[in-house]
Amino acid sequence: MAIALDNLRVGRKYRFINMGESRKIEVMDRLSGDNFRVKDLDTLEFYTLHELLQWGKGKDYDLDELRGPK
């Protein structure tokens, strides 16, 4: 089950799947409302969450927190 965008937390890491693309992202800053500045952990590029969702949410949309070993 996907996490709601308003439940994202700065400094946490998430797996984001949409439109056939899977990304591991880290939330860097909250810009406004449900828009965040995120860092792609594979390419080290920065995006806004609105850029990643600009074409809508696909049938495969999923957003889950990545949890490391304790």
TORVEXGU-944792 format. One line per 4 residues: number of its first residue (from 1); their letters; for each residue x, y, z of N, C-alpha, C, O. Coordinates in steps of 0.02 Angstrom, whole numbers, plus 32768, in hexadecimal, padded with zeros to 4 digits. Atoms other than C-alpha are relative to their C-alpha. Layout:
BEGIN
NUM	a	X,Y,Z,X,Y,Z,X,Y,Z,X,Y,Z; ...
***
This chain:
BEGIN
1	maia	802A,7FC5,8000,8000,8000,8000,802C,803E,8000,805C,8043,8027; 7FD8,7FC3,8007,8045,80A9,7FCE,7FF6,802F,803B,7FC0,8034,8057; 8001,7FCD,7FCB,8070,812C,8050,7FE2,8040,7FE2,7FF1,8050,7FA8; 801A,7FBF,8016,800F,81D0,8041,8038,8033,7FFE,8065,8031,8028
5	ldnl	7FCB,7FCF,8008,807A,8261,8007,8009,802C,803E,8041,8041,804D; 7FF9,7FD6,7FC5,8055,82C5,80A5,801F,7FDB,803B,802B,7FF9,8070; 7FDE,8026,7FCC,80A4,8239,810C,804B,7FF9,7FF5,806E,7FD9,801C; 7FB8,8003,800E,8151,824D,80BD,8025,802A,8033,800B,805D,804A
9	rvgr	7FD7,7FDD,7FCF,81DB,8286,8133,8045,8010,7FE3,8063,7FE7,7FC2; 7FBE,7FEA,8016,8279,82E9,810E,8035,7FD3,801F,8033,7FC4,805A; 7FCA,802B,7FE9,8314,827B,811B,7FF3,7FB5,7FF9,8020,7F8D,8002; 8011,8047,8008,82B9,81D7,80FD,8007,7FEB,7FB8,8005,8014,7F8A
13	kyrf	7FF7,801C,8042,82D2,8164,8068,7FC4,7FD6,7FED,7FA6,7FB4,8017; 803B,8021,8019,8248,811D,7FFC,800D,7FDE,7FBD,803B,7FF1,7F99; 8001,801F,8042,822C,80AA,7F68,7FC2,801A,7FDC,7F8B,8014,7FF6; 8035,7FE0,8026,81C3,8102,7EE5,7FF8,7FDC,7FBD,8028,7FD7,7F97
17	inmg	800E,8022,803F,8171,80A2,7E56,7FC5,8024,7FDF,7F92,8030,7FFE; 8035,7FE0,8025,810A,80F6,7DCF,800E,7FF9,7FB5,8047,8003,7FA0; 7FFB,8004,8049,80EB,80DB,7D15,803A,7FD4,7FE9,805C,7FE4,7FB9; 7FCD,8030,8014,8162,8047,7D0D,8046,8012,8017,8075,7FEC,8009
21	esrk	7FBF,7FED,7FE7,81F3,80A3,7D5F,8004,7FF7,804B,7FD4,8006,806F; 7FF5,8009,7FB8,823A,8077,7E09,803C,802A,8014,8071,8026,7FF5; 7FC9,7FD5,7FE8,82A5,80F3,7E6A,8005,7FFA,804B,7FD2,7FF1,806E; 7FF4,7FF9,7FB8,82F2,80F8,7F16,800F,8049,800B,803D,8065,7FEE
25	ievm	7FF8,7FB8,7FF6,82E2,81A9,7F56,8008,8010,804B,7FF4,7FE9,8076; 7FFB,7FE5,7FBD,830F,820C,7FF1,7FE1,8045,8000,7FF0,806E,7FD5; 8020,7FBF,7FFB,82A4,829F,8026,8031,8032,801F,8049,8027,8057; 7FCF,7FCF,7FE9,8315,8338,8038,7FDE,803C,8022,7FF5,8051,8057
29	drls	8022,7FC5,7FE6,829C,83CA,8056,7FB6,7FFC,7FEF,7FA2,7FDD,7FBE; 8047,7FF8,8010,81E3,83EE,8060,7FF9,8045,7FE2,8009,8077,8002; 8006,7FC0,8022,81BD,8477,7FE2,7FBE,8023,8010,7FBE,805D,8023; 8042,7FE5,7FF0,8103,8491,7FFA,7FCC,7FC8,7FFB,7FD1,7F9D,7FCF
33	gdnf	8036,8032,8002,806A,8428,8020,801A,7FBA,7FF8,803B,7F9F,8025; 7FE9,8045,800C,808B,837E,7FD3,8038,7FFE,7FCC,8041,7FCB,7FAB; 7FC7,7FFF,802E,8121,83B3,7F69,8041,7FFF,8029,8049,8025,8058; 7FC1,800A,7FDD,81CE,837C,7FA1,803A,8002,7FCE,8031,7FF1,7F94
37	rvkd	7FC3,8007,8026,827F,838B,7F60,801E,7FBD,8013,8029,7FAF,804E; 7FE8,8043,7FF3,82C1,82DA,7F4E,8041,7FF3,7FDA,804E,8011,7FA6; 7FC1,8015,801F,8369,828B,7F24,7FF9,7FB8,7FEA,7FE7,7F8C,8011; 7FFF,8044,801A,8371,81F2,7EB4,803F,7FDE,801A,8076,7FF6,800B
41	ldtl	7FC6,8020,7FE1,83E4,817B,7F12,802A,7FD7,7FD0,8062,7FC4,7FE0; 7FD9,8025,8032,841B,8120,7E74,8029,8030,7FD4,8063,8022,7FC5; 7FDF,7FD2,802D,8446,81B6,7E05,801A,803E,8023,8041,8065,8006; 7FEE,7FC5,7FD8,845E,823A,7E8E,7FE4,8041,7FE4,7FFD,8077,7FF6
45	efyt	8021,7FC4,801B,83EF,82B3,7E2C,7FCA,8017,8031,7FB0,7FEF,8059; 8035,7FE4,7FD6,8373,8326,7E82,7FC3,800E,7FD5,7FC9,8023,7F9C; 8040,7FF4,8021,82BB,8332,7E52,7FD0,801E,8034,7FDF,8020,8070; 8037,7FF3,7FD2,821B,8374,7E9B,7FCF,7FC6,7FF7,7FCC,7FA7,7FC2
49	lhel	8031,8036,8005,8193,82F6,7EC0,7FCC,8010,7FCB,7FB4,7FE2,7FA9; 802F,7FED,8035,8120,8358,7E4D,801B,7FEF,7FBB,7FF4,7FDD,7F8F; 7FE3,8014,8040,819A,8339,7DBE,7FF8,7FB6,7FF3,7FEB,7FA1,7FBB; 8007,8049,8008,8192,827E,7DDE,7FB8,7FEB,7FF4,7FAB,7FB6,7FD8
53	lqwg	8047,8010,8007,80D4,8283,7DE2,7FDC,802A,7FCB,7F9F,8027,7FC7; 8020,7FD1,802E,80B5,8302,7D57,7FD4,7FDE,7FCC,7FA6,7FFE,7FB3; 8029,8023,8032,806C,827F,7CE1,7FCB,7FD4,8020,7FAA,7FAD,7FFF; 8034,8025,7FDD,7FFB,8235,7D66,801B,7FC2,8023,8056,7FB3,8020
57	kgkd	7FEF,803D,7FDD,7FFA,8198,7DCE,7FE8,7FC5,7FD6,7FAD,7FC0,7FC5; 8011,803B,8028,7FFF,80F5,7D6D,7FE1,7FC9,802B,7FDC,7FD0,8068; 801E,8038,7FDC,7FAE,8050,7D9C,8032,7FDF,802F,801E,7FBF,8060; 7FCD,801F,7FD7,8054,8019,7DE6,801B,802F,8036,804C,801E,8057
61	ydld	7FE7,7FCF,7FCF,8069,80B3,7E57,8007,7FE1,8046,7FD9,7FC2,805F; 7FF3,8017,7FBC,80B7,8088,7EFE,8036,802B,8020,8065,803F,7FFE; 7FCF,7FD8,7FDC,8117,80E9,7F81,8006,7FE1,8046,7FD7,7FE3,806D; 7FF5,8022,7FC0,8163,808C,8015,8042,8016,801D,8072,8024,7FF9
65	elrg	7FC3,7FEE,7FDE,81E6,80B6,8096,8032,7FC7,7FFB,8020,7F8C,8004; 7FCA,8031,7FFF,828D,805D,8085,8019,7FF9,8047,8027,802B,8067; 7FE8,800B,7FBC,82C2,8010,8128,8040,7FD7,7FFC,8041,7FA1,7FDF; 7FC0,8022,8000,8376,7FE0,8143,8004,7FCF,8039,7FD7,7FCC,8063
69	pk	7FF6,802F,7FC9,83B9,7F59,81B6,800A,8025,8042,8029,805A,8044; 7FFA,7FE1,7FBE,83B0,7F80,826F,8038,7FE1,8027,8045,7FF5,8060
***
